[in-house]
Amino acid sequence: MTVTWTSFAHDIIDITEQIRSNSTMVGIGHSFGASSLLIAQLLRPDIFDAIFAVEPVLAFAEGFHGHKYELTLRRRAVWNSKAHAIKYFTKHPFFATWDPRVLQIFLRHGLSPATTASQTTKAEGKGNETVAITTASAATTTTAVQLKCQPRDEYETYMGGWVDSVRTIDNMSEIICPTRFLLGELSSVCPNSKYAQSYASSCLLSDARVAKDLGHLIPMESPETVAHQLGLFLSDRLVLNTGLQFRSRL
């Protein structure tokens, strides 16, 4: 079952309403997470005081439409042991550009004990009315691990963005809070050479910055860049001109 990104936006709104006080609320997100923040702001224009969107996936990014998401279904999802999984990810070319600290966090929190499905069949009833009842159960193995986000779930999440991304870009001008877009210079999802200006002018108070030598996975490749750009955004005139005041909890 495909999950729409609007459903994630509603989750964001629900959580934000529970934790919000009188302090300023800034939405920070990456990829479809950033898109979900923008959708949430469209649904509830007062939910965030500012938005920092890293590589949001929107309809005018042609890479989104051209990507073969069905390849996600072929992604390996189970390994015989945690050691095998670590070896796989550390040597896989896709993860070669990731900051080692981020990869360690992924390996620590992105895997879970693997489960195997089993079936039990038993007969119930009497005489000619006897029928076979089959039940399925899941058993946890002792050493094998699997992705917490299974390929089918990832695929359905991607596919859920088609309609929502179109609706979002059509209504971006309704977002009036300060918004900054951080795009990767080498991104194939949000190619800045074509779309940076579109992002920058999409909202009432928005601009865009391009991270040199980085791709779509900016937070995974260079968390320092994200932190630095976020700091600049929060101290930028774009935000200060609105009179927002920020306090951090240490």
One Martini backbone bead per residue (centre of mass of N, CA, C, O) as a GRO file, in nm:
protein
  250
    1MET     BB    1   0.092   0.039   0.026
    2THR     BB    2   0.074   0.360  -0.043
    3VAL     BB    3   0.243   0.642   0.095
    4THR     BB    4   0.179   0.951   0.160
    5TRP     BB    5   0.326   1.256   0.232
    6THR     BB    6   0.083   1.375   0.383
    7SER     BB    7   0.093   1.176   0.619
    8PHE     BB    8   0.361   1.285   0.729
    9ALA     BB    9   0.264   1.574   0.774
   10HIS     BB   10   0.055   1.499   0.991
   11ASP     BB   11   0.262   1.388   1.189
   12ILE     BB   12   0.419   1.649   1.226
   13ILE     BB   13   0.186   1.813   1.339
   14ASP     BB   14   0.121   1.636   1.584
   15ILE     BB   15   0.398   1.653   1.721
   16THR     BB   16   0.431   1.962   1.731
   17GLU     BB   17   0.178   2.015   1.910
   18GLN     BB   18   0.300   1.860   2.163
   19ILE     BB   19   0.594   2.034   2.185
   20ARG     BB   20   0.489   2.307   2.176
   21SER     BB   21   0.551   2.641   2.257
   22ASN     BB   22   0.676   2.973   2.272
   23SER     BB   23   0.881   2.885   2.089
   24THR     BB   24   1.069   2.847   1.826
   25MET     BB   25   0.999   2.683   1.505
   26VAL     BB   26   1.212   2.461   1.320
   27GLY     BB   27   1.232   2.314   1.007
   28ILE     BB   28   1.418   2.002   0.948
   29GLY     BB   29   1.507   1.859   0.621
   30HIS     BB   30   1.533   1.560   0.404
   31SER     BB   31   1.405   1.523   0.121
   32PHE     BB   32   1.107   1.390   0.190
   33GLY     BB   33   1.122   1.538   0.461
   34ALA     BB   34   1.121   1.822   0.342
   35SER     BB   35   0.859   1.792   0.186
   36SER     BB   36   0.683   1.738   0.440
   37LEU     BB   37   0.726   2.015   0.565
   38LEU     BB   38   0.596   2.179   0.336
   39ILE     BB   39   0.321   2.044   0.357
   40ALA     BB   40   0.266   2.121   0.650
   41GLN     BB   41   0.272   2.430   0.595
   42LEU     BB   42   0.029   2.426   0.402
   43LEU     BB   43  -0.174   2.309   0.612
   44ARG     BB   44   0.003   2.481   0.849
   45PRO     BB   45   0.120   2.805   0.851
   46ASP     BB   46   0.194   2.795   1.188
   47ILE     BB   47   0.401   2.560   1.254
   48PHE     BB   48   0.638   2.735   1.129
   49ASP     BB   49   0.894   2.992   1.137
   50ALA     BB   50   1.097   2.795   0.985
   51ILE     BB   51   1.287   2.658   0.692
   52PHE     BB   52   1.517   2.373   0.640
   53ALA     BB   53   1.587   2.252   0.310
   54VAL     BB   54   1.723   1.941   0.206
   55GLU     BB   55   1.672   1.824  -0.085
   56PRO     BB   56   1.395   1.849  -0.200
   57VAL     BB   57   1.128   1.666  -0.341
   58LEU     BB   58   1.021   1.779  -0.656
   59ALA     BB   59   0.859   1.801  -0.959
   60PHE     BB   60   1.097   1.974  -1.115
   61ALA     BB   61   1.270   1.718  -1.066
   62GLU     BB   62   1.363   1.501  -1.306
   63GLY     BB   63   1.495   1.272  -1.136
   64PHE     BB   64   1.231   1.176  -1.005
   65HIS     BB   65   1.099   1.066  -1.275
   66GLY     BB   66   1.361   0.895  -1.391
   67HIS     BB   67   1.367   0.709  -1.166
   68LYS     BB   68   1.420   0.360  -1.080
   69TYR     BB   69   1.240   0.241  -0.817
   70GLU     BB   70   1.232  -0.073  -0.866
   71LEU     BB   71   1.529  -0.123  -0.770
   72THR     BB   72   1.466  -0.128  -0.466
   73LEU     BB   73   1.351  -0.427  -0.464
   74ARG     BB   74   1.665  -0.543  -0.498
   75ARG     BB   75   1.752  -0.490  -0.230
   76ARG     BB   76   1.938  -0.573   0.014
   77ALA     BB   77   1.811  -0.703   0.356
   78VAL     BB   78   2.000  -0.961   0.432
   79TRP     BB   79   2.212  -1.103   0.694
   80ASN     BB   80   2.387  -1.339   0.875
   81SER     BB   81   2.532  -1.082   1.006
   82LYS     BB   82   2.664  -0.800   1.133
   83ALA     BB   83   2.941  -0.838   1.002
   84HIS     BB   84   2.838  -0.868   0.711
   85ALA     BB   85   2.700  -0.592   0.697
   86ILE     BB   86   2.945  -0.415   0.749
   87LYS     BB   87   3.108  -0.513   0.506
   88TYR     BB   88   2.906  -0.430   0.290
   89PHE     BB   89   2.884  -0.118   0.351
   90THR     BB   90   3.197  -0.041   0.355
   91LYS     BB   91   3.225  -0.155   0.034
   92HIS     BB   92   3.009   0.010  -0.084
   93PRO     BB   93   2.992   0.260  -0.318
   94PHE     BB   94   2.745   0.425  -0.208
   95PHE     BB   95   2.905   0.466   0.090
   96ALA     BB   96   3.184   0.613   0.029
   97THR     BB   97   3.073   0.925   0.090
   98TRP     BB   98   3.034   0.874   0.374
   99ASP     BB   99   3.042   0.946   0.683
  100PRO     BB  100   3.158   0.735   0.919
  101ARG     BB  101   2.963   0.825   1.147
  102VAL     BB  102   2.701   0.782   0.990
  103LEU     BB  103   2.739   0.483   0.925
  104GLN     BB  104   2.742   0.390   1.221
  105ILE     BB  105   2.455   0.482   1.284
  106PHE     BB  106   2.318   0.306   1.073
  107LEU     BB  107   2.425   0.030   1.185
  108ARG     BB  108   2.294   0.072   1.472
  109HIS     BB  109   1.976   0.170   1.366
  110GLY     BB  110   1.911   0.015   1.067
  111LEU     BB  111   1.908  -0.256   1.228
  112SER     BB  112   1.773  -0.594   1.270
  113PRO     BB  113   1.652  -0.868   1.357
  114ALA     BB  114   1.579  -1.137   1.189
  115THR     BB  115   1.305  -1.282   1.011
  116THR     BB  116   1.111  -1.585   0.985
  117ALA     BB  117   0.887  -1.761   0.806
  118SER     BB  118   0.615  -1.969   0.920
  119GLN     BB  119   0.424  -2.279   0.889
  120THR     BB  120   0.107  -2.408   1.016
  121THR     BB  121  -0.064  -2.725   0.991
  122LYS     BB  122  -0.411  -2.809   1.067
  123ALA     BB  123  -0.674  -3.008   1.172
  124GLU     BB  124  -1.031  -2.940   1.156
  125GLY     BB  125  -1.277  -3.136   1.271
  126LYS     BB  126  -1.526  -3.369   1.130
  127GLY     BB  127  -1.483  -3.566   0.898
  128ASN     BB  128  -1.601  -3.402   0.615
  129GLU     BB  129  -1.536  -3.116   0.786
  130THR     BB  130  -1.248  -3.117   0.745
  131VAL     BB  131  -0.987  -2.868   0.784
  132ALA     BB  132  -0.725  -2.665   0.682
  133ILE     BB  133  -0.506  -2.483   0.901
  134THR     BB  134  -0.316  -2.188   0.832
  135THR     BB  135  -0.028  -2.054   0.995
  136ALA     BB  136   0.160  -1.761   1.064
  137SER     BB  137   0.505  -1.696   1.157
  138ALA     BB  138   0.763  -1.530   1.352
  139ALA     BB  139   1.120  -1.574   1.369
  140THR     BB  140   1.400  -1.516   1.550
  141THR     BB  141   1.713  -1.498   1.496
  142THR     BB  142   2.043  -1.499   1.623
  143THR     BB  143   2.227  -1.332   1.376
  144ALA     BB  144   2.055  -1.212   1.182
  145VAL     BB  145   2.003  -0.928   0.961
  146GLN     BB  146   1.801  -0.629   0.893
  147LEU     BB  147   1.623  -0.399   0.755
  148LYS     BB  148   1.401  -0.182   0.879
  149CYS     BB  149   1.379  -0.077   0.586
  150GLN     BB  150   1.215  -0.211   0.352
  151PRO     BB  151   1.203  -0.213   0.015
  152ARG     BB  152   0.892  -0.188  -0.007
  153ASP     BB  153   0.866   0.063   0.175
  154GLU     BB  154   1.051   0.247   0.012
  155TYR     BB  155   0.899   0.233  -0.254
  156GLU     BB  156   0.621   0.339  -0.150
  157THR     BB  157   0.733   0.612  -0.060
  158TYR     BB  158   0.822   0.716  -0.332
  159MET     BB  159   0.544   0.680  -0.480
  160GLY     BB  160   0.392   0.885  -0.280
  161GLY     BB  161   0.519   1.162  -0.429
  162TRP     BB  162   0.388   1.237  -0.694
  163VAL     BB  163   0.137   1.408  -0.615
  164ASP     BB  164   0.254   1.581  -0.379
  165SER     BB  165   0.481   1.728  -0.541
  166VAL     BB  166   0.294   1.878  -0.732
  167ARG     BB  167   0.121   2.024  -0.521
  168THR     BB  168   0.352   2.174  -0.384
  169ILE     BB  169   0.472   2.345  -0.622
  170ASP     BB  170   0.191   2.489  -0.679
  171ASN     BB  171   0.200   2.615  -0.348
  172MET     BB  172   0.467   2.762  -0.245
  173SER     BB  173   0.369   3.068  -0.226
  174GLU     BB  174   0.218   3.007   0.062
  175ILE     BB  175   0.497   3.023   0.184
  176ILE     BB  176   0.600   3.277   0.441
  177CYS     BB  177   0.832   3.164   0.567
  178PRO     BB  178   1.144   3.126   0.624
  179THR     BB  179   1.342   2.982   0.345
  180ARG     BB  180   1.588   2.721   0.297
  181PHE     BB  181   1.790   2.588   0.034
  182LEU     BB  182   1.983   2.285   0.017
  183LEU     BB  183   2.215   2.201  -0.240
  184GLY     BB  184   2.368   1.976  -0.452
  185GLU     BB  185   2.594   1.996  -0.700
  186LEU     BB  186   2.574   1.657  -0.764
  187SER     BB  187   2.283   1.625  -0.798
  188SER     BB  188   2.015   1.409  -0.939
  189VAL     BB  189   1.749   1.531  -0.803
  190CYS     BB  190   1.862   1.854  -0.755
  191PRO     BB  191   1.970   2.024  -1.002
  192ASN     BB  192   2.107   2.337  -0.970
  193SER     BB  193   2.150   2.436  -1.268
  194LYS     BB  194   1.817   2.434  -1.303
  195TYR     BB  195   1.670   2.482  -0.986
  196ALA     BB  196   1.772   2.697  -0.785
  197GLN     BB  197   1.591   2.940  -0.866
  198SER     BB  198   1.323   2.799  -0.818
  199TYR     BB  199   1.361   2.767  -0.520
  200ALA     BB  200   1.432   3.065  -0.437
  201SER     BB  201   1.131   3.168  -0.573
  202SER     BB  202   0.888   2.990  -0.443
  203CYS     BB  203   0.881   3.171  -0.198
  204LEU     BB  204   0.847   3.456  -0.023
  205LEU     BB  205   1.110   3.368   0.190
  206SER     BB  206   1.347   3.264  -0.025
  207ASP     BB  207   1.643   3.055  -0.065
  208ALA     BB  208   1.971   2.944  -0.198
  209ARG     BB  209   2.211   2.676  -0.156
  210VAL     BB  210   2.533   2.543  -0.262
  211ALA     BB  211   2.700   2.236  -0.230
  212LYS     BB  212   3.009   2.155  -0.278
  213ASP     BB  213   3.073   1.830  -0.388
  214LEU     BB  214   2.768   1.743  -0.350
  215GLY     BB  215   2.487   1.559  -0.311
  216HIS     BB  216   2.188   1.447  -0.200
  217LEU     BB  217   2.355   1.330   0.067
  218ILE     BB  218   2.456   1.559   0.265
  219PRO     BB  219   2.427   1.453   0.565
  220MET     BB  220   2.608   1.196   0.505
  221GLU     BB  221   2.866   1.343   0.377
  222SER     BB  222   2.819   1.650   0.542
  223PRO     BB  223   2.730   1.756   0.846
  224GLU     BB  224   2.887   2.025   0.865
  225THR     BB  225   2.743   2.171   0.636
  226VAL     BB  226   2.465   2.173   0.761
  227ALA     BB  227   2.538   2.319   1.024
  228HIS     BB  228   2.654   2.573   0.894
  229GLN     BB  229   2.405   2.655   0.721
  230LEU     BB  230   2.209   2.672   0.956
  231GLY     BB  231   2.356   2.894   1.111
  232LEU     BB  232   2.333   3.105   0.887
  233PHE     BB  233   2.025   3.109   0.869
  234LEU     BB  234   1.962   3.193   1.172
  235SER     BB  235   2.154   3.469   1.120
  236ASP     BB  236   2.007   3.576   0.898
  237ARG     BB  237   1.825   3.828   0.763
  238LEU     BB  238   1.584   3.658   0.680
  239VAL     BB  239   1.523   3.603   0.988
  240LEU     BB  240   1.576   3.869   1.148
  241ASN     BB  241   1.351   4.040   0.997
  242THR     BB  242   1.113   3.880   1.162
  243GLY     BB  243   1.198   3.862   1.483
  244LEU     BB  244   1.337   3.611   1.554
  245GLN     BB  245   1.404   3.389   1.835
  246PHE     BB  246   1.677   3.191   1.958
  247ARG     BB  247   1.692   2.883   2.155
  248SER     BB  248   1.904   2.669   2.326
  249ARG     BB  249   1.941   2.331   2.444
  250LEU     BB  250   2.204   2.193   2.665
   0.00000   0.00000   0.00000
